[in-house]
Amino acid sequence: MTRGRLTRYGVAVVLSIGGALVTKDLTPDNAELYALLVGVVAVAVWYGGLGPGLVAVAAGWTFELVQLGFLSGTFQGIEVTRWAATLTIALGVIWVSTQMRTGQERAVLAAAEAEETVRELVGLQELAAALSAAVSPREVARALVTQAPALLGARGGALGLIDGDELVIVDPQGAEQQTHLPGSRLPLKTRAPIAHAARTGVTVEVGDRATFEREFPDGADLSLSAHRAIAVPLLAAGEVVGSMSFLFDESRVRDDDAQSIARIAADLGGQALERAQLYAREGESNRALDRILRVSPRFHTDSAESAAEAICREARQTFGADLAFLWRVDETRLELVGSDPAPDPLRPGLEGALEEFPDLLRALGQLEISFVSDIQEEARGAGLERARKLGIHSSLRTPISIGGAEATLVLIVSWDRVIAAPDPSTLALMRRFADQAGFALEQVERRRAQTEAAIRADETRRLQEVTAALSLASTATDVSDTCLEHALSAVGAEAGFVILSSPERITVDIVSHIGYSDDELAHWGQFALDADVPFARAIASGDPVWALTLAEMAGFAAGESFTDQGWVALPLRTAAGVRGALHLTFRHPRDLSDSEKRWLETVVSQCAQALERSRLFDAEQLLRRRSERLQSMTAALSNALTRTDIAEVIVDEVGAAVSADGVALAVVSEERGVVRTLARRGYTDDLEAPLLEVPLKAATPGNRAIKRRVSAFYGIDDIRRGFAEPFAGFALVDHASFLFVPLVAGRRANGLLVLSWSEPYSLEAEERRFVETLAGQAAQALDRASQFEYERSVAETLQRSVLPASLPRVEGIQLAARYLPGTADLDVGGDWYDAMNLSDGRLGLVVGDVVGKGVQAAATMAQLRNGLRAYSLDRMKPSSTLARLNRLVGEVVETAFATVVYAVIDPETRMCRYTSAGHPPAVAAFPDGRVELLEGGRGLPLGAQADTRYSQAVVELPVGTVLVLYTDGLVERRDRSIDVGLDELLRAVGEGPREPEQLVEHVLARMIGDGERGDDIALLAVRIMAVAPQSLHVHVPSEVGSLAVVRDALRVWLGGAPLSRTEAQDVVLAVWEACANAVEHAGMTSDGFIDVHVDVIDSRVRVTVQDQGEWVPPTERPDRGLGLQMMRAAMSSVDIAPGAEGTRVTLEKISAEER
């Protein structure tokens, strides 16, 4: 609600005065004065607002103040309070009324704004609907120019689209709101709002006419009546494609939302323009596709040239290009197939390098369509010069694939100017066009291929006949005959021959011929590979020779000798080279077509392959036999250790490999200066005797080969001429050909291989190389054998010096030992044993095994043996002795490891102290039948760790105990666990005899037998015997009373003898009987004596009873004669020796354990 200011204030004053007067008349006592005035104030505020309300308060309360204070003089006390209170109430009424009025005004304004917003939304919806229906840029412009200005309150608008460097005003199809001339072009640099927005992509707003004329003078000139303007850019697909401007009259400016609405309208317009452009491109694509479908039948012509011409012509017209080209792609080369138009520089067959167009090279590799805006910036070299000459810039290139995955052609359309990049629809159209073109070219190529296939089918049929015939030919002659027959019939030649050649000689062999007389054949046969004839030239060059005219024939040396009318020579070329040639002769003039030449070359190629197959088959068989021979010889040489063994293998293998009638192998002895034969085959003993040993300085073919280190092949006549002195010996052999091959190892010949044949022999180079290969193997084997024999000799010498020559004799102990070298490997190992008498009467026993073989192992064994012997003199414990020996290994001895068991036995106490350094445990067989492994005192092998501490174990060995020390070769086998070997050893010792010599033989027979020994074996057996007292000598009178003395003394002495209790009683009985016989039968005088001597010799108890009388034959009595039988039954042996000085009875008792 809007009223005039004067009216509102006048009404407030009038109401105030009137209210005061009415109140004065109605209430003279002033009781209701202020209530009426408060009502007047409320009416004034409602009618006029805050100002009039305040005027009403001021007028009414001033009037009352004047009346009460000045006129009546009653303005005091309660009147003042009433006046002030009502004034406050009146002001409160003003505030409340003002707030209510303001809320009402705001509600009215909000309703107006909502109405305006709804109107704008409706307008935008109508604009969006109109734009969605627009299918062309003109329709979009009409919708924007017609409806958008009304939304903004503008008097009109205009739409411009960018075209290059200009902005083109779109015709809105008669819209009255158009503010710019339709179709006019404004440069983008024009100083006008619409051009500025299109150029910068930024919204422009001009607020007044002065700003318009100052900042955009060009726009002000175009819009003379405009005072305000808004210009917004139009975006399609994210890019600025144009702009739109709106012009306002000064009186028509509405509010600040105009710019936002303008942007919304521009966004809607940009989307509509994008759709319109898509509709336009789709229409163009459909029209172009229709054109492709209409013109594609024109591509299907009879020749590739006419098809290419039609493709280029239609491509140029379809895409509106200035030039169109079709190029054939051949790896990195381009060949022009056709173009439209066809300027002078572009003629079919023109070639170019693909690398001159890098982007095209990449696109073809990926089968992609490529576009280049300016080919003159991409091209290089001759390609760039050609592009400049033709004046082309933009180019669209499409690969065309025919019958495969790779591009075989490329279609290029070009423009003489720079154009924008084609949109996806254009690229899709180009792809469709290329597919149609490729299909047409493929049809042309297929028809051409069908024609050629028919021609080749006949050739193939004939070739199959040749191939079938060749498949039945097994030899070179059969292959040559088949080839020649089909070649002659195919081309109508009257004669021909096939020759075979060898790269090692210049002569040739005619293996097949047809149509020649003997003279003609002899004439051709005299020519070699160095002659100037057709077949020699074909073999030398590897190319066919076509001499089908007299002029061409005159170029050869054989042309004057014949009346032939033409020659053809084709090389028999294989993967291994040219093996010969096919020569054809024409008796009449003949011209061969390209297909006939091609077919003839194919037939000859098949023949060459057949010849090569036959040769390869023969060579494969020969190579297989030689490979088997080489493998057999290598395997045999690997098992042959001595030079004689190796020589036997070589003469057996090499002679058979080359079918030699005689073969011999000799070694060079430089110390003696001779060549000595080790093995031979094929020579009788009487003939080869002079050749068994030849001085190295003698002038012989073999010595020459040795000195030159090169093999030599001689016939017997060559030996007669070059070696007169030794010829007599070779003549006795009665062989015709000899091959001398030195056996060279390194740079020294260590032997000579001689092969001979009884008939003249032609030794091929390949065969000779094979023999030299075998000789090389033999040389290495001989060198290895020589080294082995030398090292073995040294090792055996060392080993013999280390092993004790004999074992020490210790009272109460029996010893036996064996050392057996391995048989599976004849190299000397590092096993050893030793037994030593120590200074305190004890016995030291050692068995050790050094890791390795040969001289090094033997030398290490000697060092360890000597070191241990030296350390044993210091009376140390076995553990301390081995600890010192271990330090010796780490500091002095050059070896990896060694295992040792060292035991010290005290014969008196029968205590054994022992230490094992990684060695297999010793075996102890006790008298009570127990057989055990002594597992104590174990430690690391010598050399494993420098500061190793060893411990010792102690075991008591009762009388009769057997201790067995050994090396691992006795129990270890590759095919079983060592635990199995140890169990077998325990059984062998437990079941064997107790006497050491017999026991070691029993154990070796049980554990090894006659089988191979994979390792050396050292074995030491020790038996603990009773220590017998000193020899017993009893001298008693020859009387019955002395028998008891002898018996008692003997019983006491036998307590220390190595006999069981029963055996001791047998001895006492036998000696008693012998002494009784001496007393009874000796016939001694009363002063005679009997001497009894008792000793222990090698575990045997020997008793001698000696009397001093003469033997008196016994009186024949039926109860006598049993004493001698008793002695023989009780003792192991009884010997009675009568003599002049008395009779000696010798009795021996052997323990049952020793028997």
LUMLUM-915457 format. One record per residue (C-alpha): residue in one letter; y, x, z negated. Coordinates in steps of 0.02 Angstrom, whole numbers, plus 32768, in hexadecimal, padded with zeros to 4 digits. Each point is the difference from the previous one (the first is absolute). Example, Ala and Ser with C-alpha at 12.3 -4.5 7.8 and 13.67 -1.06 7.14 Angstrom:
a7F1F82677E7As80AC80458021
//
This chain:
m800080008000t80A9804B8037r80AF7FC07FCAg80B180488010r803C80717F77l80A47FA17FE3t7FA67F5A7FF5r7F8480417F83y8084804A7F8Eg80777F6B8012v7F777F867FCFa7FDB806B7F66v80B97FFD7FC8v80127F46801El7F617FD87FA2s8038806C7F6Di80AD7FAF7FF2g7FBA7F528019g7F79801C7F7Fa8080803D7F82l80747F6B801Cv7F757F827FF9t7FBD804F7F61k80AE7FFC7FB1d80167F478027l7F557FCC7FCAt7FF480667F61p80A5801A7FB0d7FAD804E7F6An7FB380838073a7F4F7FDD7FC2e7FAB7FFF80ADl80768074805Dy7F8F80948025a7F637F9D8035l805D7FB68092l804880AA8031v7F51804E7FFEg7FC97F788078v809480278072v7FCD80B88002a7F4D7FD38032v80437F93808Fa8075808C803Av7F73807F8002w7F8E7F8B8060y80867FDA8080g805480A88015g7F9780857FB1l802880877F82g80B880178029p80327F4A7FF6g7F9B7FEE7F60l8061808E7FAFv80A77FB3803Ea7FCD7F597FB0v7FDC80587F5Aa80A2805F8006a80687F66802Ag7FAE7F887F85w7FF980717F69t80AF80458022f80447F528006e7FAD7FD97F59l804180A17FB6v80B37FD88033q7FF47F4F7FC2l7FB3802C7F58g805F809D7FDFf80AC7FE48046l80177F45800Ds7FA67FBB7F68g7FF0809E7F99t7F4E7FD57FC9f7FA88098804Aq7FBA80467F63g7F667FFB7F92i7F797F948043e805B7FE680A4v7FFB80B68029t7F4580037FDCr7FE27F668069w806B8042808Fa7FA180A68003a7F547FB17FEFt801B7F87808Dl8048808D806Bt7F5E805E7FE4i7F9A7F68802Da80677FE9809El7FE380B38034g7F457FE97FDFv80017F68806Fi805580688087w7F7980877FF5v7F707F838005s804D7FA0808Ft802080A28060q7F4B80357FEFm7FC47F57803Br807880058095t7FC880B18030g7F487FCE7FFCq80267F6D806Ee805B806C807Er7F71807E8003a7F827F77801Dv80657FC08092l801180B08048a7F4580227FEDa7FD87F608058a80748032808Ee7FB180AD800Ca7F507FB78000e80327F8B808Ae804580938062t7F6180677FE4v7F927F728039r806C7FEE8099e7FEF80BB8023l7F437FFE7FE6v7FEF7F6D8073g8068805D807El7F94809D7FEFq7F637F988013e80447FAF809Bl802F80AD8041a7F5280447FD9a7FB07F6B8057a806E80188098l7FD980BB8006s7F457FE27FEDa80057F94809Aa806080828065v7F9080618078s808580688059p8096806A7FCBr80757F7A804Ce7FB47F777F98v800E806D7F65a80B880218027r80227F458019a7FB07FD57F5Al806380847FA3v80A77FDF8054t7FEE7F437FEEq7FC77FF27F4Ba802B80A17FA1p80C17FF18008a7FFB7F567FACl7F9F804B7F6El808580847FE9g80977F958022a8025806A8099r804C7FBB809Eg7F7E8057806Fg7F8D8094801Da7FAF80718081l7F58805D8014g7FEE80AB8055l7F648066802Ai7FFB80BD8013d7FDA803E80AFg800B80BD8005d80AF80317FC8e80467F518015l7FFE7F5B7FA6v7FE17F6B8073i80437F577FC7v7F747F818014d80277F5C8058p7FE57F747F7Fq7FEB7F83808Eg80A57FA27FEFa801A80007F44e80B67FD47FD7q800380737F69q7FED809C806Et808D807A7FD7h7FD8808C807Fl7FEB7FF580BAp7F447FEC8028g7FB580908065s808E80767FD6r7FD080B37FD2l8053805A7F72p7FE380BB7FE9l7FB580217F56k8096806D7FD7t80767F6B8018r806E7FE67F65a7FC87F4F7FE2p7F9E7FBA7F6Bi7F6E7FC6806Da7FEE80AC8054h8016805F7F5Ca7F747F9C7FABa7F8A801F8093r802880BA8004t7FF680247F45g7F877F787FC6v807B7FD37F73t80507F587FDAv80BC7FFB8028e807E7F897FAEv80B87FF5802Dg806D7FA37F80d80A37FE2805Br8058800F80A8a805C809E7FD3t7F5F80597FD4f7FB27FBB809Fe808A8048806Dr800480A57FA3e7F44802B7FF4f7FB97F9F8093p808A7FF78082d7F857FE28090g7FB57F6C7FA3a80AE7FBD7FD5d802E800280B9l7F627F9E8029s80227F7F7F74l80BA7FDF7FFAs7FF77F6C7F89a7F8280467F86h803C802F7F52r7F5980277FAFa7F5880418045i7F4F80277FC8a7F858067806Dv7F4A801E7FD0p7F7A806B8058l7F637FAF8048l7F5A80577FD9a7F5B7FE8805Ca7F6480607FCDg806980687F89e807C803B8086v80B37FC78029v7FF87FA080A4g80AD7FB27FFCs80827FA87F92m805A7F5A7FE3s80B57FDE7FD2f80587F6A7FB2l80BD7FDE800Ef80677F9B7F82d80A97FAB8005e806980217F68s7FFC7F4B7FCAr7F447FF78014v7FCE808C7F86r7F887FB57F81d7FB4807A7F7Fd7FB080A97FE2d7F4F7FC3802Aa8026800780B8q7FC280B58012s7F597FD87FACi7FE67F698070a802D806A8096r7F7B80807FD1i7F7F7F767FEBa802B7FBA80A9a7FF580AF804Bd7F54801B7FB3l7FC37F5C8045g804A802B80A8g7FAD80AC8001q7F577FB27FDEa801D7F7F8089l80348089807Ae7F6280637FD5r7F967F688025a805F7FDF80A0q7FE480B28039l7F467FF17FDAy7FFB7F5D8063a80598057808Er7F8C80977FFFe7F687F907FF5g803E7FA18096e801E80A0805Fs7F53803F7FCFn7FAF7F5F8039r805C800780A4a7FCF80B88015l7F4C7FDB7FD1d7FFC7F74807Er803F807C807Fi7F79807F7FD0l7F7A7F7B8013r80477FCF80A9v800E80B08044s7F6380517FB0p7F907FC88091r806C806F806Ff7FBC80977F9Eh7F4F7FE1803Ft8000805E80A5d7F808068805Bs804B80AB7FD7a804780527F66e809E802F8061s802F7F4E8030a7FD57FC37F4Fa807280847FB6e808D7FCF8076a7FF17F487FCEi7FF9802A7F46c809E806A8008r80607F7E8065e7FD67F6F7F8Ca801F80687F63r80AF802D803Bq802A7F4B8028t7FAF7FB77F64f805C80717F85g80A1800D8062a7FEE80BC8011d804880708087l7F64806A801Ba7F457FEE7FDDf7F7D808A8005l7F4380087FEDw7FBB80AA7FCFr7F4C803A7FECv7FDF80637F60d7F8C8097800Fe7FFA80557F57t80AB80587FFDr80327FD980B3l80527F698053e7FE07FCC80B4l806E7F7B8053v7F9A7F6E8044g808E7F8F8037s80B67FCE7FE2d807E7F77802Cp807180258052a7FBE80A48048p808F807E8005d7FEA80A88055p7FD380667F65l7F767F847FD3r7F6C80018075p7F4B7FDA7FD3g7FA6809E7FCAl8099804A7FAAe7FC9805D7F62g805980207F5Da7FD9804A7F56l7FE47F827F74e8047807C7F83e80AB7FE98052f80057F547FABp7FD1801B7F47d80147F4A7FCAl7F967FC68092l7F79807F7FD5r7FF87FBF7F4Da80017F498035l7F738019807Dg7F9780557F7Dq80137F667F91l7FF97F7F808Fe80AB7FBD7FCDi80907FB68065s809780737FEFf80B87FE78026v807F808A8013s80B77FCF8007d80308096806Ai7F7680618054q807A808A802Ce8006802B7F48e7F4180077FF1a7FC8804F80A4r7FF080BB801Bg7FF180778092a7FD67FB380A8g7FF17F547FB2l80B580087FC6e803C803880ACr7FA27F6F8052a804B7F827F85r80B0803F8021k7FE57FFA80BBl7FC27F4D7FF7g808B7FD17F86i7F8F7FA57F86h80207FF07F45s7F9F7F7E7F9Cs7F457FF6801Fl7F737F907FC2r7F538052800Et7F597FA67FF0p7F5480558001i7F787FB0806Bs7F4A801E7FD4i7F7A7FE58084g7F4C7FFB7FC6g801880687F63a805E80217F5Fe80788080804Aa809A7FDE8069t7FDF802580B8l80A47FBA8045v80B07FE57FC0l807B7F7C8042i80B8802D7FEDv80957F8D8020s80AB80537FFAw80B77FCF8004d809480608044r805D7FE07F5Ev7FE180037F45i7FC27F597FBFa7FD37FBF7F54a7F4F80137FC1p7F917F71803Cd7FCE7F7D7F82p7F497FE27FCEs7FEC7F73807Dt80318073808El7F8480827FC3a7F787F7C7FF7l802C7FCA80B0m7FF580B2803Dr7F5580117FB0r7FC77F608057f8043804180A5a7FA580A67FE6d7F5D7FA67FD8q800C7F9E80A3a8028809E8061g7F72805F7FADf7F877F748027a8034800080B7l7FF180BD800Ee7F587FF97FA9q7FC47F828082v803A8072808Ce7FAB80937FAEr7F627F9A7FE6r7FF77FD080B8r801980B58033a7F7B80377F84q7F887F7E8044t8016804580AEe7FE380B17FC5a7F6D7FC77F95a7FAA7FBA8099i801380A88056r7FC4805E7F69a7F6F7F897FE3d7FB2803D80A1e802280B37FCDt7FB57FDF7F56r7F657FB3804Dr7FE580998068l802A806F7F6Dq7F807FA67F95e7F7E80258083v802F80B77FF5t7FFF7FFC7F42a7F567FAD7FFDa7FBB80848074l804F808C7F9As7FB57FBA7F60l7F5480218048a802C80B4802Fs7FCC80787F77t801E80AB804Da8097804E8054t7FA87FFA80A9d7FD87F477FEDv80B47FDA7FD2s804280658094d7F8B7FA9807Ct80347F547FC2c80B8802A8005l7FF7804880AFe7FA17F6E804Ah80797F7C7FC0a809A8064802El7FC5801880B3s7FD87F498018a80A27FC47FB1v807880608073g7F91801B8097a7FF780BD7FF4e7F7780548066a7FD780937F8Dg802280427F55f7FC7806F7F71v801580127F45i801E80A97FB0l7FFE80317F49s8065808E7FB7s800A80607F5Dp809E80427FADe7FA780A57FE0r7FE1802A80B7i80537FE480A9t7F617FD68060v7FCB7F4D801Dd7F5C7FA68018i7FE47F768082v7F907F887FA1s7FFF7F70807Eh802B7FEC80B9i7FEE7F82808Eg8023800E80BBy801380BD8014s7F9B8076806Bd7FBA809C7FB1d8087806B8051e808A7F8E7FC2l7FB77FFD7F53a7FF080BD7FFCh80B38010803Bw80447F937F74g7F8F80567F81q804F80AA801Ff80A77FCB7FB7a8029801F7F4Al80867FB67F90d8080807F803Ba7FF07FCA80B6d80827F948057v7F907F6A8023p80167F4A7FCDf7F827FFC7F72a804380A37FB4r80B17FBD8004a7FCA7F5B7FB1i7FA4805C7F75a809380767FE1s80867F797FFEg7F997F707FBAd804C7F8C8083p7FB07FAF8099v8016805380A9w801D7F898092a7FF8806180A5l7FE87F6F807At806080488093l7FEA809E8065a80A8803D7FC2e7FCB7FEC7F4Cm7F5780528023a80568096804Fg8045802F7F56f7F54803A7FC6a7FA2809F802Ea7F637FA18034g805A7F91807Ce7FE2806C8099s7F4580067FE9f7FE17F468015t80257F718077d800E7F847F72q808B7F7D8002g80217FF47F47w7FD2803D7F54v800D7FB67F54a7FDF80647F62l80077FAD7F55p7FEE80627F5Dl7F797FCF7F86r80787FFD7F6Ct7FC07FE57F50a804980117F53a7FBA80B07FFBg8054802F80A4v7FD57FFD80B9r7F4580188017g7FF97FFE80BDa80347F998097l7FC67F7D807Dh8022803280B5l7FFB7F80808Ft8007802680BAf803B7F868085r7FC1801F80B2h807E7F848046p80B77FDF7FD5r800D7F947F66d80927FC07F99l7FDE7FC87F4Es80647F757FAEd804580107F50s7F797F8C7FBDe7F7880678055k804680A07FB7r800F7FAF7F56w7F4E7FBF8007l7FBF80A8803Be805880577F70t7FB57F827F88v7F51801D8042v801480BB7FF2s80447FEB7F50q7F657F9D7FD2c7F938086804Da805D80857F9Fq7FE67FA07F60a7F467FEE8028l7FF580BB8020e805C80207F5Fr7F8A7F8C7FA1s7F6A805C8043r805180A57FD4l80357FC37F54f7F537FBC7FDFd7FB280A7802Ba808580597F9Be7FEA7F897F6Eq7F46801D7FFEl801C80BB8008l80867FF87F7Ar7F917F977F91r7F72807B8011r807580917FDEs804F7FA87F6Ce7F557FDE7FB8r7FD380B58021l80A0803B7FACq7FE47F8E7F6As7F4C80377FF3m803180B68008t808E7FE87F83a7F8A7FAA7F87a7F7E808A8017l808480877FE9s803D7FAE7F60n7F5280167FB7a7FE880B18043l803E80837F86t7FC780A78047r802D804C80A6t7F4B7FFA8039d7FF77F467FDAi80A07FE38061a7FC280658094e7F617F998008v80657F5F8001i8075803D808Av7F7A803B8079d7FA17F5D7FEAe80977F8F801Av806A805A8082g7F75802B8078a7FC57F4C800Aa80B37FC08013v801D805B80A6s7F4B800A803Ba7FFF80BD7FF2d7F5A805A801Dg802B80887F85v8074800C7F6Ba801D80867F7El807A801B7F71a803280AB7FC1v807380367F74v807D808D8003s7FDD80837F7Ce809F80667FFDe7FBF80717F75r7F6F8037806Dg805C7FED80A4v7F7A7F938050v7FE57F518040r7F5E7FC37FB3t7F9E7F67803Bl7FD47F847F78a7FAB7F758063r7FCC7FDF80B3r7FA57F81806Cg7FB8800D80AEy7FE680BB8005t7F5780577FEDd7FF480857F7Ad7FE080908077l80967FD5806Ee807F7FE97F76a7FD080997F99p808180708057l80867F7E7FDDl7FDD7FDE7F48e807E807F7FC3v808A80448070p808480817FCEl80AB7FAE7FF3k804B8088806Fa7F847FE4808Da80477FBE80A4t7FA97F568006p803D7F538032g7FE97FC57F4En8066808E7FB4r808B7FDF807Da80057F497FCCi800380357F49k809180798019r80667F86806Ar7FCE7F697F96v7FF07F9C80A0s7F607FB58049a7FBF804580A5f7F887FB88081y7F9E80758072g7F7D7FF48085i7F7A80858001d805480528096d80A480087FA0i7FA8805B7F72r7FAF8078807Dr80AB802D8048g806480077F5Ff7F82803E7F81a7F8880798054e7FBE80517F62p7FC67F647FA0f7FCC7FA7809Fa7F4A80367FF0g7FF07FA17F5Df804A7F62804Ba7F928012809Bl7F677FFC7F91v80377F577FBFd7FF27FBC80B2h808D7F817FECa80867FE08084s809A7FC87F9Cf804480367F57l80887FBE7F8Df804280717F75v80667FA47F7Bp804E80647F71l7FFA7FAC7F56v80B480107FC6a80377FD87F4Fg80B7801F7FE3r802B8095806Er7F5880577FF1a7F5F7FE98062n7F707FFB7F85g7F757FD6807Bl7FCB7FE380B3l7FAB7F6A804Fv7F9F802380A0l7FBE7F778074s7FA2801B80A2w7FB37F9A808As7F6C8032806Be80527FB9809Dp80B48017803Ey80687F897F98s80AB7FB28020l80557FF57F57e80847F767FFAa80A080207F9Fe7FE07F6D7F8De7F50803E7FDEr804480AC7FDAr80807FB97F87f7F767FA17FA8v7F9B80A07FE8e809D80577FBFt80197F717F86l7F5080157FBFa801C80BB7FF7g809D7FE37F99q7F9A7F9B7F84a7F7E808A7FFDa808580857FE1q80457FA27F6Ba7F517FE57FBCl7FD480B98015d80A080337FA9r7FD97F8A7F72a7F4C803E7FF5s803780B67FFCq80777FDB7F73f7F7C7F9C7FA6e7F7E808B800Fy807C80807FC1e80397F967F6Cr7F4E7FD07FD5s7FCC80B67FFFv8090802C7F8Ca7FDF7F687F91e7F4780277FF3t802780B37FD2l80777FC47F79q7F857F827FC0r7F71807C7FF8s807180747F9Cv802A7F757F84l7F557FB27FDDp7F9D80687F82a7F7380698047s7F947FD57F69l800C7F9A7F63p800B80567F56r7F6880077F8Ev80237FB47F56e7F7F7FF07F77g7FDB7F4A7FDFi804E7FC380A3q7FB87FE780ADl80737FF78098a7FEB7FCB80B5a80847FE18088r80127FCF80B6y808D7FFD807Fl7FE87F9B80A0p80887FFC8087g80247F5C8059t7FA47FDA80A1a80707F758043d8091807C8006l7FCF80B58012d80A5803D7FB8v7FED805C7F5Ag803C7F9E7F6Ag8046802D7F56d7F6D7FD77F8Cw7FC380877F89y7F9E801C7F60d7FFE808E7F82a7FA980347F5Em804780857F8Cn7FC680597F64l80927FF67F88s802B80887F82d7FC37F9F7F67g7F527FDD8045r802C7F568047l7FE37FCB80B3g808A7FBF8072l7FD37F87808Av80767FCD808Ev7FF37F8A8095g809C7FE1806Ad803B7FB280A2v809E8033805Dv804E7F7D8071g7FF7803280B8k7F9280668072g7FFD80A88053v805180A57FD5q80877FB67F94a7F857FA17F95a7F8F80997FEFa8093806F7FD0t803B7F827F7Fm7F507FF27FBCa7FFC80BD7FE8q80A780007FA4l7FCA7F747F8Cr7F58804F7FDDn804C80A97FD7g808B7FB17F99l7F867F9C7F98r7F9180987FE4a809880617FC3y803C7F757F8Cs7F517FE87FB8l800880AF7FB5d80867FC77F85r7F837F987F9Cm80677F618015k7FC37F4F7FFDp7FCF7FB780A9s80987F8C7FFBs807880927FE7t7FAB80638089l80167F73807Ea80B57FE57FC9r802680B7802Bl7FA07FEF80A2n80697F67802Cr809F80637FE7l7FB980868071v7FE57F7E8087g80B37FC37FF3e804E80AD8001v7F92806B806Ev7F757FA6805Ce80337FAA80A2t7F967F637FF8a80197F497FE2f7F757FD57F85a7F5E80417FB5t7F837FB17F87v7FA3806A7F80v7F877FE47F71y7FF480907F83a7F7C80017F77v7FDB80817F78i7F537FFE7FACd7FD580587F5Ep7F4580298009e7FF180127F44t80537F5D7FCCr7FD37FA780A2m80B07FB68004c80557FE480A8r80BD7FF4800Fy80407FC680A8t809D7FC8805Ds800C7FA880A9a8099800C8072g7FE47F68806Dh7F4A80328022p7F687F8C8006p7FAE7FF37F54a7F7080737FD4v7F517FB77FE2a7F9F80247F60a7F457FDB7FF3f7FCD80037F48p7F4F80217FBDd7FF47F4E7FC0g80097FBD80B2r80B97FD38005v805F802E809Fe80BC7FEC7FEFl80A5802B8054l8071806E7F96e80A27F9F8015g8068805B7F7Dg808280898015r80487FB680A0g80AB802B8048l8065800A80A2p7FC7806F8090l804980AE8007g80A68001805Ca80267F487FDFq808080257F78a803D80A97FC6d800A7FDB7F44t7F5E7F9F7FEEr7FAB800C7F56y7F437FFA8001s7F887FCA7F77q7F4F80397FDFa7F637FA37FCBv7F6D80417F9Av7F4A7FD08013e7F6680427FA9l7F7580348074p7F577FFC7FA6v7F7680728039g7FBD7FC280A5t80A47FB08038v802D801780B7l80B880048035v802B7FE480B9l80AB802D804Ay80277FD480B6t80887FDD8082d802A7F58804Dg7FA1802680A1l7F607FD97FA0v802F7F4D7FD3e808A7FC68076r7FDB7FA480A2r80787FA88074d7F997F628006r7FEB7FE47F45s8059800A7F5Ai7FF780A07F99d7FB87F997F71v7F667FE2806Ag7FEE80BB801Bl801280257F46d7F7A7F807FD4e7F8B804E8080l802380AE7FB8l7FD67FC47F50r7F597FBD803Ea7FDB80A08060v8021806E7F68g7FA17F8D7F8Ce7F677FFD8070g800380B8802Fp7FAC80977FADr8057805B7F72e7FF080B08046p80AC80228052e7FC1804B80A3q7F8C7F6F801Dl80837F837FC6v80868037807De7F847FF5808Fh7FCA7F547FC5v80B47FC07FF2l8031804280ACa7F677FB58050r80207F597FAAm80BC7FF7801Fi800E805380ACg7F558010804Ed8005802C80B9g80A17F9F8024e80A880478031r807180447F79g80AF7FC18015d8043807E7F83d7FCF80A27FAAi7F947FF57F65a7FFF80737F69l7F7A7FDD7F7Cl7FE3805B7F5Aa7F717FD27F87v7FF380437F4Er7F6E7FEA7F88i800B80227F45m7F68805D7FBFa7FCB802A7F4Fv803480AF7FCBa7F5B80547FD0p7FFA80837F75q7FE480B68022s7F5680308044l7F777FED7F7Dh7F9180977FDFv7F727FEF7F82h7F9380987FD7v7F6C7FCB7F91p7F5580477FD7s7F717FC4806Ae7FB37F8D7F7Dv7FEF7F487FE2g80837FFE7F78s80868035807Cl7FEB7F608064a80637F9A7F82v808E80808002v800E7FF680BEr7FF87F427FFCd808B7FEC7F80a807380808053l7FE67FAE80A9r80267F527FBEv80A680397FB8w8030805C80A1l7FD57F6D8071g807E7F957FA3g8087804C806Ea7F9E800380A2p80247F85808Fl7F5F7FA17FE0s7FDA7F577FBBr7FA17FF07F5Dt7F5B7FD98058e801780928076a802280747F6Bq7F5D7FC67FADd7FA3802680A2v804780B27FFDv7FCD80197F49l7F4F7FC38025a7FED806F8099v8042809D7FA6w7F8F7FDB7F69e7F697FF98074a803480A2805Ac8015805D7F59a7F5A7FBC7FC0n7FAB803F809Da805180AA7FE7v7FBD80087F4Ee7F547FC1802Fh7FDF804980ADa8069809D800Fg7F81806E7FA3m808B805D7FA5t7FE8806F7F67s803B7FC97F58d80A4805C8014g802E7FA980A6f809A7F958019i80387F6B8067d80AE7FFC8050v804E7F58802Bh80A17FFD806Cv805C7F5B8023d80967FED8077v805F7F78805Ei8019802D80B6d80577F818072s7FD57F6D7F90r7F4D803B7FF5v7FAA80387F5Fr7F968099801Fv7F85803F7F7At7FA180A5800Cv7F6B80247F8Bq7FCD80B78006d7F6980487FA0q7FC480B37FF9g7F447FEC8018e7F8D7FE78092w7FD17F538036v7F537FCD7FC0p7FAD7F798068p7FE17F647F98t7F527FD87FBFe7FAF7F72805Br80077F6C7F8Bp80087F47802Ad80987FE57F8Er8068808F8045g806C8019809Dl807C7F757FDFg809380707FC4l8031803E80ADq7FFC7F4D8042m80727FC97F72m807D808A8029r80047FD180B8a80177F497FD5a808D80217F86m806280818064s804A7FFF80AEs7FA880A4802Av7F8580757FACd7FDF80B28038i7F7E80757FAEa800C80B8802Ep7F7C80727FAEg802A80B97FFEa7FD180A87FBAe80807FEF7F74g7FD47F4C7FD7t80097F518046r80A67FA7802Cv80067F448002t809F7FB8804Fl80297F4A7FDFe80927F9E804Fk80417F547FD5i807B7FA58073s805D7F6B7FBBa7FD47F59804Fe80B97FEB8030e7FF4809D806Ar7F657FCC805D
//
